[in-house]
Amino acid sequence: MANIENPSDFDLKVFGRQLISARRRWPIISWRAASTTFKSTDLQVELNKQPKKKPAVSELLFEGMKAYRGEDNQVRLFRPMMNMERMHRTAHRACLPAFDRAELLECLRRLIDIDREWVPKSTTASLYIRPTFIGTEPSLGVTKSNHALLYIILGPVGPYFPTGGFTPVSLLADPKYVRAWTGGVGNYKLGGNYGPTIYVQNAASKEGCQQVLWLYGNDHQVTEAGTMNFFIEGTCDSTIKRFNPPWSNETKSAGPGATGEFKVSERTFTMADVLKGLKDNRVKEIFGAGTACVVCPVNRIFYDGENYLIPTMENGPDIAKRFLKELTDIQFSRIIEHVPIIIYAAVHVCMLFADRLFAKKKKVKETCPFEIRVKSKSMGL
């Protein structure tokens, strides 16, 4: 990439609002390097040799990942093969072509290596990565696509919420809105899972809430908070409870419970259980965790016409802060003994050739070369 000012020198606005920095103090470089737009021909892998014009998008799926710059200036991905696995499962569910997961990860690694200057030199910002896979069958019918595009969008991002990094948020819990259900596709990263949630997010804003607590069923089971995994820490049995049913868009997260220091329970929970725990003063902390927000405390839930205050911040929040520290220490490689650093020098350019990425006749490579060491928590670039 041409010489540019590091993204950490710019004002990074709220996550998802823009793909480049707020102040465009660009030196004289090419239009393409400074542009906020892109051409699909810059990114695409066209599966058919003679692509037709003006295709209609019939399927859309994506992944959400981040690259982090450690204190040693190395750039790393956080458990990227899990994202590749989920994207592969989602492609299968959407009837899009299977792809070599390890090969796609190598292409992604090479792309970030080329654009590594875009990774902020900051512990509060990162490079967001969105691999995207769309069907482009030139037809208006609802059918399996014989044409598809796979591309990756990158952009430096700051905090997910406008309130900042670790500021508590409030949640709207309304059972008439359902995000995922048994037999559905909530555990796949499909674009159709997210579009309908915008209306509910606006409804939450009208009630003075920053996010939605998704409920399910007649008993109002707690599932997710926005796009976050949902955690409750209580005093009754010193348990950290994580709620994500198998049909939701779950992503496993590393945390202090992995050390055996805490008892961690993952099970079904209802709003009645939450309210009883609050009434009995057994709920100490509630927080969410995910790729975009990292860790976010919750201080209020609006449910059934009433506001229920959560004593998260009054209790430190000791567990949420500990969870955040453990997770970011791994991501930014402050715990070196747990994060083997893999440095690549003089790497050859990995081209996105369809015959390599979308292996049809040859056996697909199942394992990732970067996961030789089982205890790896991140992948160095």
N, C-alpha and C positions, 0 to 999 in steps of 0.2 A: 504494500500500500504506500501511497505517497506520504511524505512527511506531513503530519497533522498534529494538532494539539491533542494531548491525551484526553479521553472522555472525562477523566476525573477532574479536569480543569474547568469543566462546563457545569451549568446548572442542570442536573438531571431531574426532570419533572416526574410526576406520578407514573408508576408502572403502567404500561400499555397505552399511554397518551401519545407517545411519539417514539420514533426509532432513532433519532439523533438528538444531540444536545440542544438546549433551549437557545443559547446564544451562538449564532453561526459566525464565529470569528475565524472563517476559513482563510488559509493562505491560498495562493494561486495554484489550484490543482484542477484535475479534470472534473467535468460536470458530473460524470457518473459516480465519482468518489464522494461528492458532496450532496448528491441528490437524495430526496426523501422518497423517491419512487424507484421502481426497478422494472425491467422488462423480463417477461417469463423466459425469453430466449437466453437470458443470462444464467438461468438457474435450472432449466428444465431437463428432465430425462424423458425423451419421447419414446414410447414403447413400440410404436409402429413406424416402419421405415418411410411411409408416405403419409404424413399427417394431413388431415383435412382441415379446412379453415372454419373458423367460427364454431368451435365445439360448445356444447352446453354442459355445465358442471352437474353431474348427477350424484356423485358421492364426494364427501369431504371428511378427512380425518387429519389429526395433527398430534404433536407431542409438545410438552412444555419442559424445557431444560434450562440450566444455567451453567455458565463457565465462570470460575472465580480466580482472581489473581491473589496468590498467597503472599505472605510477608517476605518470602524468598524470591518474589517476582516470577515464580512459575505459575502457569495457567493450568487449571485442572477442571475436570468434569466430575460431578457427583453421581456415583453409581449409574453411569449412562446406559449400561446394558439392560437395566430394568426398563428404561424408556423404550429401547429398541424392541424388547420382548413385547411390551404392551402395544406398541405401534404395529408390530407384526400380527398380534391377535386381532387388533382392530381392523387391519386390512383384510384379514380373512373374513371377519364378520360383515364387512362392507363389500365383499366379493371383488376386491381389488387384487392385483397380482401379488403373490408372495415375493419377498426379497431377502437377500442375504443380510442378516442383521449385523454380522461382524464387518461386512464390506461397507454398509451404510455408515456404521460408526467410524470406520477409518476415513471415509469421505468427509464426515463431519469434523473429525479431528484435524484433517488437513485444511479444511476451510477455516477453522478457528485459528490454526497456526498461521495461515496467511494473513488473517485479519486480527491478529492477537493484540495489536495496538488499540483496538476498540474495547478491550476488556478493561474496565476502570481500575485504577490504582486506588482502591478504596475498600474498606470492610463493610460499607453500608450500601454498596452498589455492585452490580455484576453485569455480565453479558447474557441477555435472554436469548434463547435459541428455540426456534419454532420449526421443526421439520413438518412439512405439509404434504399430503398425498391426496390428489383429487382425480376423480374420473372425468374424462373429457370426451365421452362418446358424442359424436355429432348427431344427436337425436333428441327429440322432446319426450320420448317414452321413458317409462320407469323400468329400466332393465340393466343387466350387468354390463359394465363398461369394457370395451375392448381397447380403449385408448385411455391413458392415464399420464399424469405429470407428478413427479416427485421433486420437491424443491425445499430449500431451507432459508429462513429469514433470520437475521441476527440484528440485535440492537441493544445498546447499553441502557439499563433501567435502574431506577432508584426504588424507594419504598412503594409497596403495593397500594396502601391506603393514603388518601390525602392528609390524614391526621398524623402521618409519620411512621417511623419504624416500629416502635414498641408501645405506641399509644393504644389504650384499650378501645374496643369497638362495641357497639350495641347490635343486637340481632332481633329481627322480626321472625317470630315463629307462628305461622298461620297454616293450619292443616289443609286448607283448601288449595294450597299450592304444593305440588308434588314434583320432585326432580327426577327420581328414579324409582323403579318398582320391580317386583319379582317377574322374571321372564322378559324384562326389557333390555336396554343396551346401556344402562348407566355405568357399567364397568368398562366401557369402551370410550376412547377419546374421539368421539364423533362430533363434528360441528353442530349437528342437529340437537345435541344435548345442551348446548350453551345459548343459542339464540333465544329460545323461549324464556330463559331465566332473566333476560334484561327487563322485561315487563315487571317481574316480581321484585327485582332490584330497585326499580323506580317506586314501586309500592312501599318498599322498606324505607326509602329516602323520605317519602311523604310522612311517614310515622316517626321520622327523626332517627332512623337506624341506618347503620353503615352497611350491614350485610343481612343475609337471610339464613335462618336456622331451618333447614329442610326437615319436615316431618313426614311420616309415612304410616298409613293404616288407621283403623278406627281407634287404636290405642295411642296414636300420636307418638310413634317411635322416633327417637332422635337419630338422625343419620349424619348429615354434614352441615358445616357452617360455611355458606357460600361455596367456594371451591376448596375448603380446608377440611382436613381431618379434625374431628371433635374430641377434646379431652376434658375429663373432669378429675380433679384430685380431691379426695375426701378423707376425713379423719376416722370414719367408723372402722375401717380395716386397713388403713394406710395403703390404699390401692389407687393407682392411676388407671382410669378407665378410658379406653379408646373405643369410639363407636363408628364402625364402618361395616354395614352389612355387605355380603358378597356381591350384590347387584349394584352397589354404588361405585363411584369412580375412585376406588381406593388406591393409595400409593403408600407403601410401607415406609416409615420414617425411623431413622436411628435416634436414640435418645438415652437418657440416664437409666431408664429401666433395663436397657440391654446389659448393664453391668451386674444385674442381680441385686442392686441396692434397693430397688422398689419392686413391689408386687404389681404387675401390669395385667389388667383384665380387659379382654376385647369381647364384648357381648352386646346383646340387645338391651336398650334402655328407653324409657318413655318419659314424656314431659311430667307425668305424675311422679315418677321417681325423682326427677330433678327438683320439682317443687317440694316434695317431702324432705329431700336432703337439705334444701335451703331452710325450710321451716324448723328442722331439727338442728340447724347450725352444723351440719356435717359436711357441707360443700365448702371447701376452702378456695379452690381455684377452678376456673374454666378458661380454656384457651384453644385456639385452633393452630394447625400447622400444615404447611404445604410448600410447594416449590416457589410460588409467587410471593407469599407473605412471610415465609420462613416460620416464625412463631408470633401469634397475635393474641393478647389477652382479651377476655370478654368481661365487661362490667355491668351489662344490662341485657335482659331478654324481655321483649314485648310480646305477650302471649295472652290470648283470650281477653283483650281489652285492658290488660293490666301490665304495669312495669314491674319486673322482678330484678332487684339489685343483686349483683354478684360480688362477693367480697374478695375478688381476685387481687386487686391492687392493695387492699388492706393487709393481705397476707404476704406481701413482698413485691411481686409474687415469687416466692422462692423456687417452686417447681418450674414454672414457665421460664424464669430467667435461667435456671440451670439447664433446662431443655434447650433454650436458645444458645447458650454458651457451648454446650456439648456439640450441637449440630454445626454451628459456625466454626468451631475449632477444627472440626473435620473438613468442612468445605474450604476454609482458608488455610488449612494445613498448619495450624498452630500446635497440633498434636502430631508431631512428626513420626513418633514411634508407631502410630496407628495408620499412617498414611504413607505408604511407599511412594517415593517420587520417581516417576519414569520420565526421563528426559530424552527427547528425540532430536538427533542432529542429522543434517544433510538428508532429510527425508525426501524421497522421490515424490513428484506430483502424482496424486491419485485422481485419475479422470473418472467422471461419472458415466462410464460406458454401460449401456443397458444390458449387454450380454454378460457383464460381470455381476452387476447388481441384481438383476432379475434372472437368476439361474433357473432354467427350465428343465434341461435334459441332464445336466450334471448334478451331483449331490450337493445340496446346500450346506455350506459350512456352518455348523451349529454353535461352535464355541468362539468366544472373543479372545484374541491374542493378548489383550490387556488385562485379562482376568486370570492370569497364571497363578498369581498369589491370591488365595481365597480371601484373605483378610483385608484386601484393598477396599478402602472406602471412597476413593476418588481416583481419577485417571489423570496423570500429568501430560501436558502437551509440550 
